[in-house]
Amino acid sequence: MKKSARLVFIPSPGVGHLVSTIEFAKLLITRDERLWITVLVTKLPSDTTSDAYTRSLAFERLQVINLPECPSNIEPTPMTALLEQQKPHVKQVVSNLTSTPQLAAFVVDMFCTAMIDVAKEFEVPSLVFFTSGLATLGLMLHLHSLREQDNIEFKDSDTELAIPSFANPVPSTALPSVLLSKEWDPIFLAFGRGLKRSDGIIVNSFEELESYAVHSFSNGAPPIYPVGPILNLKPKAHAEEDDKNDILNWLDHQPPSSVVFLCFGSMGSFGEDQVREIARALEDSGARFLWSLRKPSPKGSKPNFMTLPSDYPVSDLAAILPPGFLDRTAGIGKVIGWAPQAQILAHPATGGFVSHSGWNSTLESIYFGVPIATWPLFAEQQTNAFLLVHELKMAVEIALDYRMNFKVGPTALLSAEKIGKGIRKVLDIDEDMRKRVKEMSEKSRKTSLEGGCSYSYLGRLIDYIMNQVSL
């Protein structure tokens, strides 16, 4: 009988992490027919798109199981409490799986390392799926060690930090938000401990992009497997197919590389003062633009990872934008809500991308060869922006240290002048940067093919998995 292996995948709640997890699962089963994968999905009460996405999957060796839904009013830390609630359910589901193929390992999202406890009960290894970059992974592991060993704090420090995975010293303003607040300290410490408890870390990046960071891991444990870029280049499920067609039709009528696309991820939105500064910057720049403008969660609603921005009704746009803005820019610009991001970045009319520097968006822009103007908001986006501008020299900055705080909002109001300068720079980057962006786009397409670094790392990962099972 042919040897086969089952993996249990546990993504974080929310469709964003689910999509990248499923794309990675598809990559594995397409590469090796001995692998079977069961994905255990924790749905949020506000999540209306996960079901539609998982129902569209049709792979014989890929099984999706929805765990029981949890209430949304969990205190004090929603994610921690959610995972604790789900542990017995995960244990039950895995116990009920057939004994063939043999269980080889758990693959847990980087925010779900609490599930390593369950893997240990089944006496199988745990691999962490890290959905950001290699340099950021190195930074988190290094600073976690400093924090645990020497109780070093990083907030408001003017000193630049020497981080093994970065060639340049990293200022504290470029550190992930979780490192800069006492309130987040228990979460950061648990996050670092979880990564270090794993038997290996699968990273959604590729050695050709982050070669310096890869070499910084050469003597370390746990082993790393950079197998990216793992992208879902089809648009996410959205009710308005007409919206997508309208956007792409508008782009079809613009000159090549002439449009700046502004989009800030699934959690990105701004207050009205900042919206007006962006509008003024766009109008003053004279650039053609496509702007994904999202409505913040209602004031007074509890800020957490369960509340996301929504689309403005068209009738509300005139009230939040400068008077007459839509009429004056009708010939050169388009304000939209939800955006089919990958398809916009793939379009020949798109010449620059004003982005929050989220890692998925960064990988998509690299893949399609569109230069970025960085405007980070949350999480590790400041670190990604620093990497793009100062390490890889593949982006220009609108800001590097702008930061949104869930409780008090943004740290600053960016002026129209500063935003406009970034827009002009990203549409008119110098030849050296243009060449670097084009070359890395080509490398990102080749790395997963035979002979590429990610292809090789994926092979090593599969060898490790198959070594966990007996004949």
C-alpha positions as CSV (number, residue, x, y, z in Angstrom):
1,M,0.0,0.0,0.0
2,K,1.3,3.5,-0.9
3,K,2.5,5.7,1.9
4,S,0.2,8.7,2.5
5,A,0.0,11.5,5.2
6,R,-2.8,13.7,6.6
7,L,-2.2,17.3,7.8
8,V,-4.6,19.2,10.0
9,F,-4.6,22.9,9.2
10,I,-5.9,25.5,11.7
11,P,-6.1,29.0,10.2
12,S,-6.9,32.2,12.2
13,P,-10.6,33.3,12.1
14,G,-11.5,35.6,9.2
15,V,-11.5,35.1,5.5
16,G,-8.0,36.8,4.9
17,H,-6.1,34.1,6.8
18,L,-8.4,31.4,5.6
19,V,-7.7,32.2,1.9
20,S,-3.9,32.1,2.3
21,T,-4.1,28.9,4.3
22,I,-6.3,27.2,1.6
23,E,-4.0,28.5,-1.2
24,F,-1.0,26.9,0.7
25,A,-3.0,23.6,1.2
26,K,-3.8,23.5,-2.6
27,L,-0.1,24.1,-3.3
28,L,0.8,21.0,-1.2
29,I,-1.7,18.6,-2.6
30,T,-1.0,19.7,-6.2
31,R,2.7,19.0,-5.6
32,D,2.4,15.6,-4.0
33,E,-0.5,13.2,-4.3
34,R,0.4,11.4,-1.1
35,L,-0.8,14.4,1.0
36,W,-4.4,14.8,2.4
37,I,-5.4,17.9,4.2
38,T,-8.2,18.7,6.6
39,V,-8.8,22.4,7.3
40,L,-10.6,23.3,10.6
41,V,-12.4,26.7,10.2
42,T,-13.3,29.0,13.1
43,K,-16.0,31.4,11.9
44,L,-16.6,34.8,13.3
45,P,-20.2,36.0,13.8
46,S,-19.5,38.9,11.4
47,D,-17.9,36.6,8.7
48,T,-20.3,36.3,5.7
49,T,-17.7,35.3,3.0
50,S,-15.9,32.2,4.4
51,D,-18.7,29.8,3.6
52,A,-19.0,31.0,0.0
53,Y,-15.3,30.7,-0.4
54,T,-15.0,27.2,1.0
55,R,-18.0,25.9,-0.9
56,S,-16.3,26.8,-4.1
57,L,-13.4,24.4,-3.4
58,A,-13.4,21.1,-5.3
59,F,-10.3,19.1,-4.4
60,E,-10.5,15.4,-3.6
61,R,-7.8,15.4,-0.9
62,L,-8.8,18.7,0.7
63,Q,-11.5,18.6,3.3
64,V,-12.9,21.7,5.1
65,I,-14.7,21.3,8.5
66,N,-16.4,24.2,10.2
67,L,-15.9,24.2,14.0
68,P,-18.8,25.3,16.2
69,E,-19.4,29.1,16.1
70,C,-18.4,31.1,19.1
71,P,-20.2,34.1,20.6
72,S,-18.7,37.5,19.8
73,N,-18.8,39.0,23.3
74,I,-15.7,37.2,24.6
75,E,-13.4,39.0,27.1
76,P,-10.7,40.0,27.7
77,T,-8.7,38.9,24.6
78,P,-11.0,37.7,21.9
79,M,-8.4,35.6,20.0
80,T,-7.0,33.9,23.1
81,A,-10.5,33.1,24.4
82,L,-11.7,31.9,21.0
83,L,-8.8,29.4,20.8
84,E,-9.3,28.1,24.3
85,Q,-13.0,27.5,23.5
86,Q,-12.1,25.7,20.3
87,K,-9.5,23.3,21.7
88,P,-11.9,20.6,22.8
89,H,-13.7,20.8,19.4
90,V,-10.5,20.5,17.5
91,K,-9.5,17.5,19.7
92,Q,-12.9,15.9,19.0
93,V,-12.8,16.4,15.2
94,V,-9.3,15.1,14.9
95,S,-10.2,12.0,17.0
96,N,-13.0,11.3,14.6
97,L,-10.8,11.4,11.4
98,T,-10.2,8.1,9.7
99,S,-6.9,6.4,10.6
100,T,-5.9,6.3,6.9
101,P,-4.1,8.4,5.9
102,Q,-2.0,8.6,9.0
103,L,-1.9,11.9,10.9
104,A,1.5,13.5,10.2
105,A,1.4,17.0,11.6
106,F,-0.6,20.1,12.5
107,V,-0.1,23.3,10.5
108,V,-1.3,26.2,12.7
109,D,-1.6,29.8,11.8
110,M,0.9,32.1,13.6
111,F,-1.9,33.4,15.8
112,C,-3.1,29.9,16.7
113,T,0.0,28.5,18.3
114,A,-2.1,27.6,21.4
115,M,-3.3,24.6,19.3
116,I,0.2,23.2,19.6
117,D,-1.1,21.8,22.9
118,V,-3.6,19.7,21.0
119,A,-1.0,18.4,18.5
120,K,1.1,17.3,21.4
121,E,-1.8,15.2,22.7
122,F,-1.9,13.4,19.4
123,E,2.0,13.1,19.5
124,V,2.6,14.8,16.2
125,P,4.8,17.8,15.3
126,S,3.4,21.3,14.8
127,L,4.4,23.6,12.0
128,V,3.5,27.3,12.1
129,F,2.2,29.1,9.0
130,F,3.7,32.6,9.2
131,T,1.8,34.9,6.9
132,S,4.3,37.8,7.0
133,G,7.9,38.0,5.8
134,L,11.2,36.5,6.8
135,A,12.8,39.7,8.1
136,T,9.7,40.3,10.3
137,L,9.9,36.7,11.6
138,G,13.6,37.2,12.5
139,L,12.8,40.5,14.2
140,M,10.0,39.0,16.3
141,L,12.1,36.0,17.4
142,H,15.1,38.2,18.2
143,L,13.2,40.9,20.2
144,H,11.2,38.2,22.0
145,S,14.5,36.7,23.3
146,L,15.7,40.2,24.4
147,R,12.4,40.8,26.1
148,E,12.5,37.5,28.0
149,Q,16.2,37.4,28.9
150,D,16.9,41.1,29.7
151,N,13.4,42.6,30.1
152,I,14.2,45.2,27.5
153,E,11.4,47.6,26.5
154,F,11.2,49.1,23.0
155,K,8.7,51.9,23.4
156,D,9.8,55.5,22.7
157,S,13.3,54.4,22.3
158,D,15.4,56.7,20.1
159,T,18.0,54.1,19.7
160,E,18.1,52.0,16.5
161,L,18.1,48.3,17.0
162,A,20.5,45.8,15.4
163,I,18.3,42.9,14.2
164,P,20.0,39.9,12.6
165,S,17.4,39.6,9.8
166,F,17.9,43.3,8.7
167,A,21.0,44.7,7.1
168,N,20.3,48.2,8.4
169,P,19.6,49.2,12.0
170,V,15.8,49.3,12.6
171,P,14.3,52.4,14.4
172,S,11.7,51.8,17.1
173,T,9.2,53.7,14.9
174,A,9.4,50.8,12.4
175,L,8.6,48.1,15.0
176,P,5.3,46.2,15.0
177,S,2.6,47.8,17.2
178,V,2.5,44.8,19.6
179,L,6.0,45.7,20.8
180,L,5.3,49.3,21.7
181,S,2.6,49.0,24.3
182,K,2.7,47.5,27.8
183,E,-0.9,46.5,27.2
184,W,0.1,44.1,24.4
185,D,3.1,42.6,26.3
186,P,1.4,39.3,27.3
187,I,0.3,38.8,23.7
188,F,3.7,39.4,22.3
189,L,5.4,37.1,24.9
190,A,2.9,34.4,24.2
191,F,3.3,34.9,20.4
192,G,7.1,34.5,20.6
193,R,6.8,31.5,22.8
194,G,4.4,29.9,20.4
195,L,6.7,30.3,17.4
196,K,9.6,28.9,19.4
197,R,7.6,25.8,20.5
198,S,7.0,24.8,16.9
199,D,8.9,22.1,15.0
200,G,9.2,24.4,11.9
201,I,8.0,27.7,10.5
202,I,6.5,27.9,7.0
203,V,6.9,31.5,5.7
204,N,4.9,33.2,2.9
205,S,8.0,34.7,1.4
206,F,10.8,33.6,-0.9
207,E,14.6,33.6,-0.6
208,E,15.2,35.6,-3.8
209,L,13.3,38.5,-2.2
210,E,14.7,38.2,1.4
211,S,18.0,36.6,0.9
212,Y,19.7,38.6,3.8
213,A,17.0,37.4,6.2
214,V,17.2,33.8,5.1
215,H,20.9,33.7,5.8
216,S,20.3,35.1,9.3
217,F,18.4,31.8,10.1
218,S,21.1,29.5,9.0
219,N,22.1,28.2,12.4
220,G,18.7,28.6,14.1
221,A,15.9,26.5,15.4
222,P,13.2,25.9,14.5
223,P,13.9,25.3,10.8
224,I,12.2,27.7,8.3
225,Y,10.6,26.9,5.0
226,P,10.0,30.0,2.8
227,V,7.6,28.7,0.2
228,G,6.0,31.9,-1.1
229,P,4.7,33.9,-2.7
230,I,1.3,32.2,-1.8
231,L,-1.3,34.4,-3.5
232,N,-5.0,34.1,-4.3
233,L,-5.1,36.0,-7.6
234,K,-8.8,35.5,-8.1
235,P,-11.0,38.2,-6.6
236,K,-12.6,37.5,-3.2
237,A,-16.3,36.7,-3.3
238,H,-18.3,40.0,-3.5
239,A,-21.9,40.6,-4.0
240,E,-21.5,43.2,-6.8
241,E,-19.9,41.6,-9.9
242,D,-21.1,44.7,-11.8
243,D,-18.8,46.9,-9.6
244,K,-15.8,44.8,-10.6
245,N,-16.6,45.0,-14.3
246,D,-17.2,48.8,-14.0
247,I,-13.7,49.3,-12.4
248,L,-11.9,47.1,-14.9
249,N,-13.7,48.8,-17.8
250,W,-12.7,52.2,-16.5
251,L,-9.0,51.1,-16.3
252,D,-9.3,49.8,-19.9
253,H,-9.7,53.4,-21.0
254,Q,-6.6,54.8,-19.2
255,P,-3.1,55.0,-20.7
256,P,-0.5,52.4,-19.6
257,S,1.1,52.9,-16.2
258,S,-0.8,56.2,-15.6
259,V,-3.1,55.3,-12.7
260,V,-2.2,55.4,-9.0
261,F,-4.3,52.9,-7.0
262,L,-5.0,53.7,-3.4
263,C,-6.1,50.8,-1.2
264,F,-5.5,50.1,2.5
265,G,-6.5,46.5,3.1
266,S,-9.5,44.9,4.7
267,M,-9.0,46.8,8.0
268,G,-7.9,50.2,6.6
269,S,-10.1,53.3,6.8
270,F,-9.7,57.0,7.7
271,G,-11.6,59.7,9.5
272,E,-13.1,62.6,7.4
273,D,-10.2,65.0,8.1
274,Q,-7.7,62.6,6.6
275,V,-10.0,61.7,3.7
276,R,-10.1,65.3,2.7
277,E,-6.3,65.6,2.8
278,I,-6.1,62.6,0.5
279,A,-8.6,64.1,-1.9
280,R,-6.7,67.4,-2.0
281,A,-3.5,65.5,-2.7
282,L,-5.0,63.6,-5.6
283,E,-6.6,66.7,-7.1
284,D,-3.4,68.8,-6.8
285,S,-1.2,66.1,-8.2
286,G,-3.3,65.9,-11.4
287,A,-2.7,62.1,-11.5
288,R,-5.2,59.6,-12.7
289,F,-6.4,57.7,-9.7
290,L,-8.5,54.8,-8.5
291,W,-9.3,55.2,-4.8
292,S,-10.8,52.4,-2.6
293,L,-12.4,54.5,0.1
294,R,-13.8,52.6,3.0
295,K,-16.1,53.7,5.9
296,P,-14.8,53.2,9.4
297,S,-16.7,51.1,12.0
298,P,-19.3,53.2,13.7
299,K,-18.1,55.4,16.6
300,G,-18.6,53.7,19.9
301,S,-18.5,50.2,18.4
302,K,-16.0,48.0,20.2
303,P,-12.7,48.0,18.3
304,N,-11.3,44.5,17.8
305,F,-10.4,42.1,15.0
306,M,-14.1,41.3,14.4
307,T,-15.1,44.8,13.3
308,L,-14.2,45.8,9.7
309,P,-14.7,48.9,7.6
310,S,-17.6,48.8,5.1
311,D,-18.4,50.6,1.8
312,Y,-19.9,54.1,1.8
313,P,-23.3,54.5,0.1
314,V,-22.7,56.5,-3.1
315,S,-25.1,59.1,-1.8
316,D,-22.7,59.8,1.2
317,L,-19.5,60.4,-0.7
318,A,-20.2,64.0,-1.6
319,A,-20.6,64.9,2.1
320,I,-17.2,63.5,3.3
321,L,-15.1,64.6,0.2
322,P,-14.3,68.3,-0.5
323,P,-17.1,70.2,-2.1
324,G,-17.1,69.6,-5.9
325,F,-14.3,67.1,-5.8
326,L,-16.2,64.3,-7.6
327,D,-17.2,66.6,-10.4
328,R,-13.8,68.2,-10.8
329,T,-12.0,64.9,-11.0
330,A,-14.6,62.9,-13.0
331,G,-12.4,62.9,-16.1
332,I,-9.3,61.4,-14.4
333,G,-10.3,59.6,-11.2
334,K,-12.7,57.1,-9.8
335,V,-13.7,56.6,-6.1
336,I,-14.8,53.1,-5.3
337,G,-15.5,51.0,-2.2
338,W,-14.4,47.3,-2.2
339,A,-11.7,46.7,-4.8
340,P,-10.7,43.6,-6.7
341,Q,-7.1,44.3,-5.8
342,A,-5.2,41.6,-7.7
343,Q,-7.0,42.4,-10.9
344,I,-6.3,46.1,-10.5
345,L,-2.6,45.5,-9.8
346,A,-2.4,43.2,-12.9
347,H,-4.0,45.8,-15.2
348,P,-1.5,47.6,-17.5
349,A,-3.0,51.0,-16.7
350,T,-1.9,50.7,-13.0
351,G,1.4,52.5,-12.5
352,G,1.7,52.9,-8.7
353,F,0.1,51.6,-5.5
354,V,-0.5,53.7,-2.4
355,S,-0.6,50.9,0.2
356,H,-0.8,50.1,3.9
357,S,2.1,47.7,3.2
358,G,0.2,44.6,4.5
359,W,2.2,41.5,3.5
360,N,-0.3,40.0,1.1
361,S,-0.6,43.3,-0.7
362,T,3.2,43.7,-0.8
363,L,3.6,40.3,-2.4
364,E,0.8,41.0,-4.9
365,S,2.4,44.3,-5.9
366,I,5.8,42.6,-6.3
367,Y,4.3,39.8,-8.4
368,F,2.6,42.3,-10.8
369,G,5.6,44.7,-10.8
370,V,3.8,47.7,-9.4
371,P,5.9,50.1,-7.2
372,I,4.5,51.0,-3.8
373,A,4.2,54.2,-1.9
374,T,4.1,53.1,1.7
375,W,1.4,54.3,4.2
376,P,1.4,51.7,7.1
377,L,-1.5,51.5,9.6
378,F,-1.5,48.5,11.9
379,A,0.4,45.4,13.1
380,E,3.7,44.8,11.4
381,Q,3.0,47.1,8.4
382,Q,5.6,49.7,9.6
383,T,8.2,47.0,9.6
384,N,7.2,46.0,6.0
385,A,7.3,49.6,4.9
386,F,10.9,50.0,6.4
387,L,11.9,46.7,4.6
388,L,10.5,47.9,1.2
389,V,12.0,51.4,1.4
390,H,15.3,51.0,3.2
391,E,16.3,47.3,2.8
392,L,15.0,46.3,-0.6
393,K,14.8,49.8,-2.1
394,M,11.7,48.9,-4.0
395,A,9.3,51.5,-2.7
396,V,8.9,55.2,-1.9
397,E,7.5,56.5,1.3
398,I,4.5,58.6,2.0
399,A,5.0,57.7,5.6
400,L,7.0,55.0,7.5
401,D,5.9,55.8,11.1
402,Y,2.2,56.5,10.7
403,R,0.3,54.3,13.0
404,M,-3.4,53.6,13.8
405,N,-4.3,52.8,17.4
406,F,-7.5,50.7,17.9
407,K,-8.5,52.9,20.9
408,V,-7.3,56.4,20.1
409,G,-7.1,56.4,16.3
410,P,-4.2,57.7,14.2
411,T,-1.0,59.1,15.6
412,A,-1.0,62.0,13.1
413,L,-2.8,63.7,10.2
414,L,-0.8,63.4,7.0
415,S,-0.9,66.6,5.0
416,A,-2.0,66.8,1.3
417,E,1.4,68.0,0.5
418,K,3.2,65.0,1.9
419,I,0.7,62.6,0.3
420,G,0.9,64.3,-3.1
421,K,4.7,64.2,-3.0
422,G,4.5,60.4,-2.5
423,I,2.0,60.0,-5.3
424,R,4.2,61.9,-7.8
425,K,7.2,59.9,-6.7
426,V,5.6,56.5,-7.1
427,L,4.3,57.3,-10.6
428,D,7.8,58.6,-11.6
429,I,10.3,56.3,-9.9
430,D,13.9,56.4,-11.0
431,E,15.2,53.8,-13.5
432,D,17.2,51.8,-10.9
433,M,14.1,51.3,-8.8
434,R,12.0,50.5,-11.8
435,K,14.5,47.8,-12.8
436,R,14.6,46.3,-9.3
437,V,10.8,46.1,-9.2
438,K,10.7,44.4,-12.7
439,E,13.4,41.9,-11.8
440,M,11.8,40.9,-8.5
441,S,8.5,40.5,-10.3
442,E,10.1,38.0,-12.6
443,K,11.8,36.2,-9.7
444,S,8.5,36.0,-7.7
445,R,7.0,34.1,-10.7
446,K,9.9,31.7,-11.1
447,T,10.7,30.8,-7.5
448,S,7.8,28.3,-7.3
449,L,8.8,26.5,-10.5
450,E,11.4,23.7,-10.7
451,G,14.8,25.1,-10.0
452,G,13.5,28.0,-7.9
453,C,14.2,28.4,-4.1
454,S,10.5,28.1,-3.0
455,Y,10.1,24.9,-5.1
456,S,13.2,23.5,-3.3
457,Y,12.0,24.5,0.2
458,L,8.5,23.0,-0.5
459,G,10.2,19.7,-1.4
460,R,12.2,19.7,1.8
461,L,9.0,20.4,3.8
462,I,7.1,17.5,2.1
463,D,10.1,15.2,2.9
464,Y,9.8,16.2,6.6
465,I,6.1,15.5,6.6
466,M,6.4,12.1,4.9
467,N,9.1,11.1,7.4
468,Q,6.5,11.5,10.2
469,V,4.4,8.5,9.0
470,S,5.1,4.8,8.8
471,L,4.3,2.7,5.8
